[in-house]
Amino acid sequence: MDLSALVQSLSERAIVEPETGRLRLPTERDLVTSLDMSRGALREQLSMLEILGFLDRTQGRGSYLNAPDADFIRLYFDLCRQLGHLSHAQFSSAREMLEISVAEAAARLATADDVDDLRGLVDQMVEASSAGQEDRALEADLEFHSRLNQIVDNPIFTLLHDGLSHALRQEVVERRRLAATREPAASGTSRVVDTVHYSIVEAIADRDSEGARVAMRRHFTLWSSLTGAS
């Protein structure tokens, strides 16, 4: 039995735990009987599901079906990158398309508090870059894009964003380093690669979905022009 079929079979046998709402599985002995599997084969499959994050097993408490967190997709993307199945260009292109869609959706969904949070993160980014604190600027940059996904609140987009951001983190670090070299900020001035985020925030504040798309696309175009990335 493949893992997909096993998960379906397990979900059919799972019982909703009233106090937690979690899907508790029958005992291993009962599963061996109902699934008509050997104990060794079942344990091997369950261990694989646990590694992938689809199963939570605790001694003395039982086994529960579980929705994997972002670690699952991060592992997938990391392995695909290391094995050469996915290129940096493909990662970058996918992230750009995702971020543009998220910005458009955020313009429809953001509250005034959300806009204030986004503007505050851009302020942090600009201030940190102007002070030569590139690590702090990087974290504010990454948090800005994560905050957009929180506003949209679509778990599929969030999983993809987290996986792509994790896989591309070192590339983002290198891009910021190149941008700092090619567009050095004089004392008391700001770099356009940071201030470009303000136009995204303003479009979202105005509930201008198309404007948010254009602003996010300009953000990526500007980064590419400064760093030579395609």
C-alpha positions, 0 to 999 in steps of 0.5 A: 500500500502506498502512502497516499492510500494508507493515509486515506485508510487511516483517516477512515479509521481515525476517531475524532477526539472530543476534547481536542478535535484531533484524529486519533488512530486505533491501536497498532494491533487493530490497524494490522488486522483491519488493514491486513498488513504485517506489523513490520510493514505497518510500522515502516509506513507509519514511521515514514508518515511521522518523518513527513509530519503527517503522524504524531506518535507519543508513547502512552498517549497514542497516535494522531493524524496530523497536517504537516507544517512548513518543515515538510515543504522546506525539506522537499524544496531543499532536497529538490534544489540539492539534487538539481531537480529545481534551479535557482531561476525556477525558485526565484520565478515561482516566488515572484509570481506568488508574491505578486498574487499575495500583494494583490490579495492583501490589498483587498484584505488588509486592515488599517492595523495591517497597513501600519505593521507593513509600513513599520517594517519598511521603516525598520528596513530603511533605517537599518540599511541607512545605519549599515545594519544589513542583518537587521534590514534583511530580517525586516525585509523577510518579515515584510513578505511574511506579514503579507502572507499572514494578511492573506491567511491562505495556508497554501500560499503560506506553505509555499511562501515559507518553503520558497523563502527558506530555499532562497534565503541565502540568495536573498542575503547575496542580493542584498549584499550586491545591492548594498555594493552597487547602490551604497547609501550615503549617510542619512539617505535611503536605498531605493531597493528598500524604499520601493516597499513603500509603494506596495504599502500605499497601494494596499492602504488604498485597496488598489489591487492592481496597484499592489501587483504593479508595485510588487512587480517593480520591486522584483524588477528593481532588485534584478536590475541591481543584482544582475539576477534574471 
